[in-house]
Amino acid sequence: MPGLVGFVLLCMNPFERYLSVWVLLCIVAGVLLGQWLPGLFQAIGRLEVAQVNLPVGVLIWVMIIPMLVKVDFGALHQVRAHLRGLGVTLFVNWLVKPFSMALLAWLSFASCSPRGYPPSSSTATSPA
């Protein structure tokens, strides 16, 4: 196995090879900058468009666009050849996952408070 690991490491560029180090350095830099320049980061945090944090929205698009660029739109005519896989994906993503996640959330909340949440913790107002 060392031969395969060595081959993979040779194929990776330095950024990929040391990605964990880069992430750690960015975390440390973010914490330090937040301590040294709190006003700047509070101002950045207040930037919103339609109640969406602008930096977060922009950075999410920066992550998504490279994946969109790799989509082979010329192959869309071949979708009919893979209807079964498309159907399974749609079924799982739209019917199985939402209900299974709701069940996990319900089980998590139920384990936090077996008798449910007390009425005082509710944000809903009762009719007078």
Summary of the structure (lengths in Angstrom):
residues: 128
radius of gyration: 23.6
end to end distance: 71.6
largest distance: 74.2
contacts: 207
relative contact order: 0.03
helix: 77%
strand: 3%
